[in-house]
Amino acid sequence: MGQRITIVGPGAVGATLASAFAASDAEVSLLGRPGPHLDTIAAQGLALRGKEQGSEQRYWFPTAHDAGRLPVPDLAVLCVKSRHMLPAARSVRTWIARGTDVLVVANGVPWWLPSTAEDTGADPVLRSVDPDGELLALLPAERVMAGVAHFSSIVDGPGEVTHVSGDRLIIGDPEGGVSDRVTRCAAALSAGPVHPEPSADIRRDIWEKLLGNVNLNPVSALTGATVLDILDDPDVRRVCAAMFEETAAVGAALGINSAMTADERLAIARRLGGFRTSMLQDADRGRPLELDALVGAVRELARRTGVRSPSLDAVHGLLALRERVRGTARTPGTARTPGT
């Protein structure tokens, strides 16, 4: 057997990575929240459909809701939404204390970023995603690897996942360079459907993906539009380009530079077709949005570095208000009639 690896959060991305690690002879287990998805995997296995039509494979992995019921892994891979990152880190704190390597695959600005930059002020805590600094205390930059996923998968139903497109996972250390742990992690993915790419500058890779998510995701959730709908509207496209420019300026102020232009990044999105962004899919299903990780954190860093961010501020404010109103509408007893 190869490395002992536990996927924390076996949703669409986590399940795809579980199959990729298993293909390289790793001993894979799954740690997740109680519910139909994990229960079905435990009882019937994980059904993973490949990008080719008709391609399906079933995997049998040990599963648990409690980390104490699984052996201490060599590597824990956290594949959870930003709002679940702190509970996930708490759940594996014993593993962290015992030296388990940690790879975090998530969208948005990571909690550790200010601690690796020189121009964010005296406070190393990114308050928009880690209000009390507990996440930074549990998982400081030197204890984690970061993964940037350039593939798309969806959960079709409990225990069923389809790998839709893409096959890249960029892996790197927050503090730069390519360490032995990054090399080990890449080796453990060498035979699967996801191709690892060790990076000596993972902060740049994170920011370049953010440049494509910081605008299209919130604008799509706010309007209900597909990416092509957004890009075909000249006025809305200009808003997205302005959000790109503001985010790029924040990155440059942090020492994270990209040669990509707004036109180039939006052209990449156009080539993917009229898809519904992940944030729009969450909005459609009534799920909380990763607004702070994708936009709020950039606004916080803009204030710290003195970068103006009017477009980011406007879109964030509108979508945050939409979420508050939506939350109020879902709460019994809060509706009011005119004149009351």
C-alpha contacts under 8 A as a table, 3 or more apart, distances in Angstrom:
res1	aa1	res2	aa2	distance
1	M	25	D	5.83
1	M	26	A	6.01
1	M	27	E	6.42
2	G	24	S	7.52
2	G	25	D	5.43
2	G	26	A	4.40
2	G	27	E	6.37
2	G	188	A	7.59
3	Q	25	D	7.92
3	Q	26	A	4.98
3	Q	27	E	6.10
3	Q	73	P	7.90
3	Q	74	D	6.22
3	Q	75	L	7.61
3	Q	188	A	7.16
4	R	26	A	6.00
4	R	27	E	4.69
4	R	28	V	6.15
4	R	73	P	4.92
4	R	74	D	5.21
4	R	75	L	6.62
5	I	21	F	7.90
5	I	26	A	6.71
5	I	27	E	5.98
5	I	28	V	4.89
5	I	29	S	6.43
5	I	73	P	5.30
5	I	74	D	5.95
5	I	75	L	4.88
5	I	76	A	5.89
5	I	77	V	7.47
6	T	28	V	5.63
6	T	29	S	4.72
6	T	30	L	5.49
6	T	31	L	6.81
6	T	73	P	6.17
6	T	75	L	6.46
6	T	76	A	4.92
6	T	77	V	6.23
7	I	10	P	6.12
7	I	14	G	6.16
7	I	15	A	7.86
7	I	17	L	7.93
7	I	18	A	6.54
7	I	28	V	7.39
7	I	29	S	6.33
7	I	30	L	4.90
7	I	31	L	6.08
7	I	76	A	6.02
7	I	77	V	4.87
7	I	78	L	6.30
7	I	79	C	7.19
8	V	14	G	7.32
8	V	30	L	6.15
8	V	31	L	4.77
8	V	32	G	5.94
8	V	76	A	6.80
8	V	77	V	5.78
8	V	78	L	4.78
8	V	79	C	5.99
8	V	80	V	7.32
8	V	88	A	7.17
9	G	14	G	5.93
9	G	30	L	7.36
9	G	31	L	6.22
9	G	32	G	5.03
9	G	33	R	7.58
9	G	78	L	6.40
9	G	79	C	5.16
9	G	80	V	5.40
10	P	13	V	7.07
10	P	14	G	4.19
10	P	15	A	4.76
10	P	18	A	7.72
10	P	30	L	6.38
10	P	31	L	7.18
10	P	32	G	6.46
10	P	38	L	7.76
10	P	79	C	7.05
11	G	14	G	5.13
11	G	15	A	5.60
11	G	79	C	7.58
11	G	80	V	7.92
11	G	155	V	6.78
12	A	15	A	5.47
12	A	16	T	6.31
12	A	153	S	5.20
12	A	154	I	5.03
12	A	155	V	5.31
12	A	161	V	6.07
12	A	162	T	7.65
12	A	163	H	7.98
13	V	16	T	5.23
13	V	17	L	6.25
13	V	79	C	6.66
13	V	152	S	7.48
13	V	153	S	6.14
13	V	154	I	7.88
14	G	17	L	5.14
14	G	18	A	6.08
14	G	77	V	7.92
14	G	78	L	7.85
14	G	79	C	5.41
15	A	18	A	4.92
15	A	19	S	6.43
15	A	46	L	7.84
15	A	48	L	7.85
15	A	161	V	7.16
16	T	19	S	5.36
16	T	20	A	6.35
16	T	48	L	7.41
16	T	153	S	7.20
16	T	161	V	7.64
16	T	163	H	6.75
16	T	194	V	7.99
17	L	20	A	4.84
17	L	21	F	6.09
17	L	194	V	7.16
18	A	21	F	5.30
18	A	22	A	6.11
18	A	28	V	6.58
18	A	29	S	7.96
19	S	22	A	4.99
19	S	23	A	6.20
19	S	48	L	7.87
19	S	59	Y	7.29
19	S	192	G	7.10
19	S	193	P	7.92
20	A	23	A	5.25
20	A	24	S	6.97
20	A	189	L	5.88
20	A	191	A	7.13
20	A	192	G	4.06
20	A	193	P	5.59
20	A	194	V	5.96
21	F	24	S	5.39
21	F	25	D	6.94
21	F	26	A	5.66
21	F	28	V	7.12
21	F	188	A	5.83
21	F	189	L	5.13
21	F	191	A	7.87
21	F	192	G	6.46
22	A	25	D	5.16
22	A	26	A	5.04
22	A	27	E	6.70
22	A	28	V	6.24
22	A	192	G	7.54
23	A	26	A	7.31
23	A	189	L	7.63
23	A	191	A	5.65
23	A	192	G	4.98
24	S	188	A	5.75
24	S	189	L	6.03
24	S	190	S	6.32
24	S	191	A	4.98
24	S	192	G	6.33
25	D	188	A	7.85
26	A	188	A	6.74
28	V	61	F	6.34
28	V	62	P	7.49
29	S	61	F	5.30
29	S	62	P	4.88
29	S	63	T	5.86
29	S	70	L	7.75
30	L	61	F	6.70
30	L	62	P	6.26
30	L	63	T	4.69
30	L	64	A	6.47
31	L	63	T	5.86
31	L	64	A	5.10
31	L	65	H	5.71
31	L	66	D	7.01
31	L	67	A	6.70
32	G	38	L	6.65
32	G	63	T	7.69
32	G	64	A	6.54
32	G	65	H	5.28
32	G	66	D	7.94
33	R	38	L	7.31
33	R	65	H	5.53
34	P	38	L	6.58
34	P	39	D	7.18
34	P	65	H	6.02
35	G	38	L	5.89
35	G	39	D	6.06
36	P	39	D	5.01
36	P	40	T	5.81
36	P	158	P	5.70
36	P	159	G	7.91
37	H	40	T	5.34
37	H	41	I	6.40
37	H	157	G	7.38
37	H	158	P	4.01
37	H	159	G	5.07
38	L	41	I	5.08
38	L	42	A	6.20
38	L	63	T	7.28
38	L	158	P	7.41
38	L	159	G	6.80
39	D	42	A	5.11
39	D	43	A	6.26
39	D	159	G	7.97
40	T	43	A	5.10
40	T	44	Q	5.59
40	T	45	G	6.84
40	T	46	L	7.78
40	T	158	P	5.99
40	T	159	G	5.23
41	I	44	Q	5.34
41	I	45	G	4.26
41	I	46	L	4.92
41	I	60	W	7.45
41	I	61	F	7.72
41	I	63	T	7.77
41	I	158	P	7.61
41	I	159	G	4.93
42	A	45	G	5.85
42	A	60	W	7.56
42	A	61	F	7.26
42	A	62	P	7.00
42	A	63	T	5.99
44	Q	60	W	7.83
44	Q	159	G	7.68
45	G	58	R	6.04
45	G	59	Y	5.40
45	G	60	W	4.70
45	G	61	F	7.03
45	G	159	G	6.90
46	L	58	R	5.33
46	L	59	Y	4.98
46	L	60	W	6.35
46	L	61	F	7.80
46	L	159	G	5.08
46	L	160	E	6.22
46	L	161	V	7.73
47	A	56	E	6.70
47	A	57	Q	5.81
47	A	58	R	4.44
47	A	59	Y	6.54
47	A	159	G	6.11
47	A	160	E	4.86
47	A	161	V	6.30
48	L	56	E	5.56
48	L	57	Q	5.42
48	L	58	R	6.20
48	L	59	Y	7.75
48	L	160	E	6.09
48	L	161	V	4.96
48	L	162	T	5.67
48	L	163	H	7.24
49	R	54	G	7.49
49	R	55	S	5.51
49	R	56	E	4.16
49	R	57	Q	6.45
49	R	160	E	7.83
49	R	161	V	6.25
49	R	162	T	4.55
49	R	163	H	6.12
50	G	53	Q	7.18
50	G	54	G	7.80
50	G	55	S	5.14
50	G	56	E	5.96
50	G	162	T	6.12
50	G	163	H	5.22
50	G	164	V	7.19
51	K	55	S	7.27
51	K	162	T	7.38
51	K	163	H	5.57
51	K	164	V	5.31
51	K	165	S	6.33
52	E	55	S	5.60
63	T	70	L	7.96
64	A	67	A	6.85
64	A	69	R	6.40
64	A	70	L	6.95
66	D	69	R	5.71
66	D	70	L	7.59
66	D	91	S	7.55
67	A	70	L	5.52
67	A	91	S	6.46
67	A	92	V	6.36
68	G	71	P	7.46
72	V	95	W	5.99
72	V	100	T	7.45
73	P	76	A	6.45
73	P	95	W	7.41
73	P	100	T	6.27
74	D	100	T	5.14
74	D	101	D	6.12
75	L	100	T	5.53
75	L	101	D	4.64
75	L	102	V	5.70
75	L	103	L	7.28
76	A	100	T	6.79
76	A	101	D	6.24
76	A	102	V	4.92
76	A	103	L	6.28
77	V	102	V	5.91
77	V	103	L	4.72
77	V	104	V	5.82
77	V	105	V	7.26
78	L	85	M	7.84
78	L	88	A	7.33
78	L	102	V	7.37
78	L	103	L	6.18
78	L	104	V	4.74
78	L	105	V	6.13
78	L	106	A	7.98
79	C	104	V	6.33
79	C	105	V	5.20
79	C	106	A	6.17
80	V	84	H	5.96
80	V	85	M	6.09
80	V	88	A	7.68
80	V	105	V	7.67
80	V	106	A	6.65
81	K	84	H	5.43
81	K	85	M	6.40
81	K	106	A	6.67
81	K	107	N	7.77
81	K	290	E	7.33
82	S	85	M	5.12
82	S	106	A	7.24
82	S	107	N	7.77
82	S	129	V	7.38
82	S	290	E	6.58
82	S	293	A	6.53
83	R	86	L	7.26
83	R	129	V	7.95
83	R	290	E	7.38
84	H	87	P	5.56
84	H	88	A	6.15
85	M	88	A	5.09
85	M	89	A	6.14
85	M	135	L	7.94
86	L	89	A	5.07
86	L	90	R	6.14
86	L	134	E	7.68
86	L	135	L	5.74
87	P	90	R	5.02
87	P	91	S	6.12
88	A	91	S	5.10
88	A	92	V	6.66
89	A	92	V	5.45
89	A	93	R	6.09
89	A	135	L	7.27
89	A	138	L	6.92
89	A	139	L	7.47
90	R	93	R	5.17
90	R	138	L	7.61
91	S	94	T	7.79
92	V	95	W	5.25
92	V	96	I	6.33
93	R	96	I	4.93
93	R	97	A	6.16
93	R	138	L	7.21
94	T	97	A	5.12
94	T	98	R	6.36
95	W	98	R	5.05
95	W	99	G	6.51
95	W	100	T	5.47
96	I	99	G	5.30
96	I	100	T	5.19
96	I	101	D	7.28
96	I	102	V	7.67
97	A	100	T	7.48
101	D	143	R	7.30
101	D	144	V	6.94
101	D	145	M	7.93
101	D	181	R	7.36
102	V	143	R	6.93
102	V	144	V	5.03
102	V	145	M	6.07
103	L	144	V	5.82
103	L	145	M	4.60
103	L	146	A	5.62
103	L	147	G	6.58
104	V	144	V	7.05
104	V	145	M	6.25
104	V	146	A	5.03
104	V	147	G	5.80
105	V	146	A	6.16
105	V	147	G	4.53
105	V	148	V	6.07
105	V	149	A	6.84
106	A	147	G	7.17
106	A	148	V	7.06
106	A	149	A	7.80
107	N	148	V	7.61
107	N	210	L	7.52
107	N	293	A	7.49
107	N	294	L	7.28
108	G	206	I	7.71
108	G	210	L	6.10
108	G	213	N	7.91
108	G	293	A	4.81
108	G	294	L	4.47
108	G	295	V	7.94
109	V	113	L	7.21
109	V	206	I	7.56
109	V	207	W	7.72
109	V	210	L	7.55
109	V	293	A	5.56
109	V	294	L	6.31
109	V	297	A	6.31
109	V	298	V	7.28
110	P	113	L	5.71
110	P	293	A	7.59
111	W	114	P	7.51
111	W	125	V	7.04
111	W	126	L	5.54
111	W	129	V	6.27
111	W	130	D	6.24
111	W	135	L	7.24
111	W	136	L	6.54
112	W	115	S	5.53
112	W	116	T	6.95
112	W	124	P	7.66
112	W	125	V	7.30
112	W	126	L	7.30
112	W	136	L	6.12
112	W	140	P	6.32
112	W	141	A	5.52
113	L	116	T	5.39
113	L	117	A	6.66
113	L	126	L	7.60
113	L	141	A	7.86
113	L	174	P	7.83
113	L	203	R	7.98
114	P	117	A	5.20
114	P	118	E	7.72
114	P	120	T	5.92
114	P	123	D	7.83
114	P	124	P	5.15
114	P	125	V	6.59
114	P	126	L	6.50
115	S	118	E	7.93
115	S	124	P	4.61
115	S	125	V	7.14
115	S	141	A	7.39
116	T	141	A	7.46
116	T	174	P	7.33
116	T	175	E	6.64
117	A	120	T	6.49
117	A	254	L	5.92
117	A	255	G	7.35
118	E	121	G	7.47
118	E	254	L	7.07
119	D	253	A	7.23
119	D	254	L	6.08
119	D	304	R	7.82
119	D	305	T	6.49
120	T	123	D	7.30
120	T	124	P	7.54
120	T	254	L	7.39
120	T	301	L	6.92
120	T	304	R	5.46
120	T	305	T	6.09
121	G	124	P	7.53
121	G	304	R	6.68
123	D	126	L	8.00
125	V	130	D	6.77
125	V	131	P	7.60
125	V	132	D	7.85
125	V	133	G	5.51
125	V	136	L	6.96
126	L	129	V	6.02
126	L	130	D	5.68
126	L	131	P	7.05
126	L	133	G	7.55
126	L	297	A	7.12
126	L	300	E	7.79
127	R	130	D	4.88
127	R	131	P	4.13
127	R	132	D	6.99
127	R	133	G	7.29
127	R	297	A	7.91
127	R	300	E	7.97
128	S	131	P	6.04
128	S	292	D	5.97
128	S	293	A	7.31
128	S	296	G	6.18
128	S	297	A	5.44
128	S	300	E	7.00
129	V	292	D	6.34
129	V	293	A	6.01
129	V	297	A	6.81
130	D	133	G	5.30
130	D	134	E	6.82
130	D	135	L	6.14
130	D	136	L	7.48
131	P	134	E	7.88
132	D	135	L	7.99
133	G	136	L	5.33
133	G	137	A	6.32
134	E	137	A	5.01
134	E	138	L	6.21
135	L	138	L	5.11
135	L	139	L	5.85
135	L	140	P	7.68
136	L	139	L	5.11
136	L	140	P	4.83
136	L	141	A	7.65
137	A	140	P	5.85
139	L	142	E	7.88
139	L	143	R	5.79
139	L	144	V	6.49
140	P	143	R	5.54
140	P	144	V	6.97
141	A	144	V	5.72
141	A	145	M	7.94
141	A	173	D	7.94
141	A	174	P	5.81
141	A	175	E	6.99
142	E	173	D	7.64
142	E	174	P	7.11
142	E	175	E	6.97
144	V	173	D	6.95
144	V	174	P	7.43
145	M	171	I	6.86
145	M	172	G	5.64
145	M	173	D	4.84
145	M	174	P	6.57
145	M	182	V	7.25
146	A	171	I	5.77
146	A	172	G	5.54
146	A	173	D	6.25
146	A	174	P	6.74
146	A	202	I	7.04
147	G	169	L	6.34
147	G	170	I	5.47
147	G	171	I	4.57
147	G	172	G	6.69
147	G	202	I	8.00
148	V	169	L	5.62
148	V	170	I	5.00
148	V	171	I	6.60
148	V	205	D	7.04
148	V	206	I	6.25
148	V	209	K	7.72
149	A	168	R	6.23
149	A	169	L	4.66
149	A	170	I	6.54
150	H	166	G	5.93
150	H	167	D	6.46
150	H	168	R	4.98
150	H	169	L	5.96
150	H	170	I	7.87
151	F	163	H	7.89
151	F	164	V	7.63
151	F	165	S	5.56
151	F	166	G	3.92
151	F	167	D	5.14
151	F	168	R	6.06
151	F	169	L	7.59
152	S	163	H	6.24
152	S	164	V	5.39
152	S	165	S	5.18
152	S	166	G	6.18
153	S	161	V	6.88
153	S	162	T	5.46
153	S	163	H	4.26
153	S	164	V	5.07
153	S	165	S	7.08
154	I	161	V	5.65
154	I	162	T	5.40
154	I	163	H	6.69
154	I	164	V	7.13
155	V	158	P	7.44
155	V	159	G	7.87
155	V	160	E	5.89
155	V	161	V	4.41
155	V	162	T	6.47
156	D	160	E	5.40
156	D	161	V	5.53
156	D	162	T	6.84
157	G	160	E	5.18
157	G	161	V	7.27
167	D	193	P	6.42
167	D	194	V	4.57
167	D	195	H	5.71
168	R	194	V	5.66
168	R	195	H	4.97
168	R	196	P	6.09
168	R	197	E	7.10
169	L	194	V	6.56
169	L	195	H	6.06
169	L	196	P	4.91
169	L	197	E	6.08
170	I	196	P	5.84
170	I	197	E	4.60
170	I	198	P	5.86
170	I	199	S	6.44
170	I	202	I	7.67
170	I	205	D	7.65
171	I	182	V	6.61
171	I	186	A	7.52
171	I	196	P	6.87
171	I	197	E	6.02
171	I	198	P	4.89
171	I	199	S	5.81
171	I	202	I	6.91
172	G	176	G	7.07
172	G	177	G	7.41
172	G	178	V	6.48
172	G	182	V	6.17
172	G	198	P	5.81
172	G	199	S	4.96
172	G	200	A	6.23
172	G	201	D	6.87
172	G	202	I	5.03
173	D	176	G	5.27
173	D	177	G	6.60
173	D	178	V	6.80
173	D	179	S	7.22
173	D	182	V	7.26
173	D	199	S	7.90
173	D	200	A	7.35
173	D	201	D	7.68
173	D	202	I	6.44
174	P	201	D	7.68
174	P	202	I	6.23
174	P	203	R	6.41
176	G	200	A	5.20
176	G	201	D	5.27
176	G	202	I	6.83
177	G	199	S	7.23
177	G	200	A	4.12
177	G	201	D	6.71
178	V	182	V	6.12
178	V	183	T	7.09
178	V	198	P	6.71
178	V	199	S	6.46
178	V	200	A	5.28
179	S	182	V	5.26
179	S	183	T	6.43
180	D	183	T	5.00
180	D	184	R	6.14
181	R	184	R	5.00
181	R	185	C	6.10
182	V	185	C	5.07
182	V	186	A	6.15
182	V	198	P	6.62
183	T	186	A	5.17
183	T	187	A	6.16
183	T	198	P	7.10
184	R	187	A	5.09
184	R	188	A	6.31
185	C	188	A	5.18
185	C	189	L	6.77
186	A	189	L	5.29
186	A	190	S	6.34
186	A	196	P	5.30
186	A	197	E	7.07
186	A	198	P	6.80
187	A	190	S	5.07
188	A	191	A	7.77
189	L	192	G	5.73
189	L	194	V	6.89
189	L	195	H	6.72
189	L	196	P	6.29
190	S	195	H	6.59
190	S	196	P	6.91
192	G	195	H	7.01
199	S	202	I	5.67
201	D	204	R	5.71
201	D	205	D	6.82
202	I	205	D	4.92
202	I	206	I	6.09
203	R	206	I	5.12
203	R	207	W	6.18
203	R	256	I	6.91
204	R	207	W	5.06
204	R	208	E	6.04
204	R	256	I	5.64
204	R	257	N	6.77
204	R	258	S	7.04
205	D	208	E	5.18
205	D	209	K	6.38
206	I	209	K	5.40
206	I	210	L	6.20
207	W	210	L	4.80
207	W	211	L	6.19
207	W	251	G	7.08
207	W	256	I	7.45
208	E	211	L	5.12
208	E	212	G	7.08
208	E	258	S	6.88
209	K	212	G	5.47
209	K	213	N	6.57
210	L	213	N	4.91
210	L	214	V	5.60
210	L	294	L	7.19
211	L	214	V	5.72
211	L	215	N	7.45
211	L	244	F	5.72
211	L	247	T	6.69
211	L	248	A	7.12
211	L	265	R	7.52
212	G	215	N	6.60
212	G	216	L	6.76
212	G	244	F	7.60
212	G	265	R	6.33
212	G	266	L	7.24
212	G	269	A	7.56
213	N	216	L	5.62
213	N	217	N	5.42
213	N	294	L	7.08
214	V	217	N	6.29
214	V	218	P	6.92
214	V	243	M	7.19
214	V	244	F	7.28
214	V	247	T	7.80
214	V	294	L	5.51
214	V	295	V	5.85
215	N	218	P	5.87
215	N	219	V	6.06
215	N	240	C	5.13
215	N	241	A	7.91
215	N	243	M	5.89
215	N	244	F	6.77
216	L	219	V	5.27
216	L	220	S	5.84
216	L	227	V	6.77
216	L	230	I	7.75
216	L	240	C	6.70
216	L	277	T	7.41
217	N	220	S	5.33
217	N	221	A	6.27
217	N	277	T	5.70
217	N	278	S	6.95
217	N	279	M	5.38
217	N	280	L	6.76
218	P	221	A	5.03
218	P	222	L	6.02
218	P	279	M	6.72
218	P	280	L	7.70
218	P	291	L	7.25
218	P	315	V	7.22
218	P	316	H	7.62
218	P	319	L	7.10
219	V	222	L	5.04
219	V	223	T	6.09
219	V	225	A	7.92
219	V	230	I	7.91
219	V	240	C	7.85
219	V	315	V	7.14
220	S	223	T	5.22
220	S	224	G	5.24
220	S	225	A	5.03
220	S	226	T	6.33
220	S	227	V	7.05
220	S	230	I	7.38
220	S	276	R	7.55
220	S	277	T	6.83
220	S	279	M	7.44
220	S	280	L	5.73
221	A	224	G	5.42
221	A	225	A	7.48
221	A	277	T	7.94
221	A	279	M	5.86
221	A	280	L	4.29
221	A	281	Q	7.95
221	A	283	A	6.11
221	A	319	L	7.72
222	L	318	L	7.67
222	L	319	L	5.79
222	L	322	R	7.65
224	G	280	L	6.62
225	A	228	L	7.94
225	A	229	D	5.63
225	A	230	I	6.27
225	A	276	R	7.41
226	T	229	D	5.13
226	T	230	I	6.38
226	T	274	G	5.42
226	T	275	F	5.52
226	T	276	R	4.94
226	T	277	T	7.21
227	V	230	I	5.10
227	V	231	L	6.20
227	V	269	A	7.33
227	V	270	R	7.13
227	V	273	G	7.24
227	V	274	G	5.35
227	V	275	F	5.86
227	V	276	R	6.54
227	V	277	T	7.28
228	L	231	L	5.05
228	L	232	D	5.89
228	L	270	R	6.32
228	L	273	G	6.37
228	L	274	G	4.74
228	L	275	F	7.45
229	D	232	D	5.28
229	D	233	D	6.53
229	D	274	G	7.26
230	I	233	D	5.51
230	I	236	V	6.08
230	I	237	R	6.16
231	L	234	P	6.99
231	L	236	V	7.15
231	L	237	R	5.14
231	L	266	L	7.70
231	L	270	R	7.31
232	D	237	R	7.26
233	D	236	V	5.48
233	D	237	R	5.97
234	P	237	R	5.08
234	P	238	R	6.24
235	D	238	R	5.24
235	D	239	V	6.63
236	V	239	V	5.03
236	V	240	C	6.42
237	R	240	C	5.05
237	R	241	A	6.19
238	R	241	A	4.97
238	R	242	A	6.13
239	V	242	A	5.10
239	V	243	M	6.27
239	V	311	S	6.68
240	C	243	M	5.09
240	C	244	F	6.22
241	A	244	F	4.98
241	A	245	E	6.28
241	A	262	A	5.48
241	A	263	D	7.48
241	A	266	L	7.98
242	A	245	E	5.07
242	A	246	E	6.23
242	A	311	S	6.36
243	M	246	E	5.20
243	M	247	T	6.14
243	M	309	S	7.66
243	M	311	S	5.62
243	M	312	L	5.60
244	F	247	T	5.18
244	F	248	A	6.05
244	F	262	A	6.00
245	E	248	A	5.04
245	E	249	A	6.14
245	E	262	A	6.90
246	E	249	A	5.09
246	E	250	V	6.37
246	E	307	V	7.53
246	E	308	R	7.12
246	E	309	S	5.66
246	E	311	S	7.82
246	E	312	L	7.50
247	T	250	V	5.09
247	T	251	G	6.28
247	T	298	V	6.73
247	T	309	S	7.96
248	A	251	G	5.02
248	A	252	A	6.20
248	A	257	N	7.50
248	A	258	S	7.43
249	A	252	A	5.05
249	A	253	A	6.22
249	A	307	V	6.91
250	V	253	A	5.07
250	V	254	L	6.40
250	V	298	V	7.29
250	V	301	L	6.82
250	V	302	A	5.59
250	V	305	T	7.11
250	V	307	V	6.23
251	G	254	L	5.08
251	G	255	G	6.31
251	G	256	I	4.76
251	G	257	N	6.17
252	A	255	G	4.94
252	A	256	I	5.01
252	A	257	N	5.03
252	A	258	S	7.95
253	A	256	I	7.29
253	A	305	T	6.37
253	A	307	V	7.91
254	L	305	T	7.68
260	M	264	E	6.29
260	M	265	R	6.71
261	T	264	E	5.19
261	T	265	R	6.28
262	A	265	R	5.17
262	A	266	L	6.07
263	D	266	L	5.28
263	D	267	A	5.98
264	E	267	A	5.08
264	E	268	I	6.42
265	R	268	I	5.21
265	R	269	A	6.61
266	L	269	A	5.01
266	L	270	R	6.21
267	A	270	R	4.97
267	A	271	R	6.39
268	I	271	R	5.33
268	I	272	L	6.94
269	A	272	L	5.39
269	A	273	G	7.27
270	R	273	G	5.52
270	R	274	G	7.63
272	L	275	F	7.18
276	R	280	L	6.07
276	R	281	Q	6.53
277	T	280	L	5.17
277	T	281	Q	6.29
278	S	281	Q	5.03
278	S	282	D	6.26
279	M	282	D	5.02
279	M	283	A	6.17
279	M	289	L	6.25
279	M	290	E	7.23
280	L	283	A	4.91
280	L	284	D	6.08
281	Q	284	D	5.04
281	Q	285	R	6.34
282	D	285	R	5.18
282	D	286	G	6.21
282	D	287	R	4.99
282	D	288	P	6.89
282	D	289	L	6.44
283	A	286	G	5.07
283	A	287	R	5.82
283	A	288	P	7.27
283	A	289	L	6.85
284	D	287	R	7.68
290	E	293	A	5.54
290	E	294	L	6.30
291	L	294	L	5.35
291	L	295	V	5.61
291	L	296	G	6.28
291	L	316	H	7.43
291	L	320	A	7.70
292	D	295	V	5.40
292	D	296	G	3.97
292	D	297	A	5.67
293	A	296	G	6.11
293	A	297	A	5.56
294	L	297	A	6.49
294	L	298	V	7.04
295	V	298	V	5.24
295	V	299	R	6.33
295	V	312	L	6.88
295	V	316	H	6.59
296	G	299	R	5.09
296	G	300	E	6.22
296	G	316	H	7.04
297	A	300	E	4.99
297	A	301	L	6.24
298	V	301	L	5.11
298	V	302	A	6.03
299	R	302	A	4.88
299	R	303	R	6.31
299	R	309	S	6.80
299	R	312	L	6.91
299	R	313	D	7.00
300	E	303	R	5.28
300	E	304	R	6.38
301	L	304	R	4.94
301	L	305	T	6.11
302	A	305	T	5.23
302	A	306	G	5.82
302	A	307	V	4.76
302	A	308	R	6.59
302	A	309	S	6.76
303	R	306	G	5.19
303	R	307	V	6.30
303	R	308	R	7.53
304	R	307	V	7.89
309	S	312	L	5.38
309	S	313	D	6.01
310	P	313	D	5.00
310	P	314	A	6.11
311	S	314	A	5.15
311	S	315	V	6.24
312	L	315	V	5.42
312	L	316	H	5.91
313	D	316	H	5.21
313	D	317	G	5.97
314	A	317	G	5.17
314	A	318	L	6.20
315	V	318	L	5.20
315	V	319	L	6.10
316	H	319	L	5.32
316	H	320	A	5.88
317	G	320	A	5.16
317	G	321	L	6.11
318	L	321	L	5.20
318	L	322	R	6.23
319	L	322	R	4.89
319	L	323	E	6.22
320	A	323	E	5.11
320	A	324	R	6.30
321	L	324	R	5.04
321	L	325	V	6.14
322	R	325	V	5.20
322	R	326	R	5.98
323	E	326	R	4.95
323	E	327	G	5.99
324	R	327	G	5.04
324	R	328	T	6.17
325	V	328	T	5.03
325	V	329	A	6.09
326	R	329	A	5.04
326	R	330	R	6.36
327	G	330	R	5.19
327	G	331	T	6.47
328	T	331	T	5.16
328	T	334	T	6.51
328	T	335	A	7.97
329	A	332	P	7.63
329	A	334	T	7.12
329	A	335	A	6.97
331	T	334	T	6.18
332	P	335	A	7.55
336	R	340	T	6.59
337	T	340	T	5.82
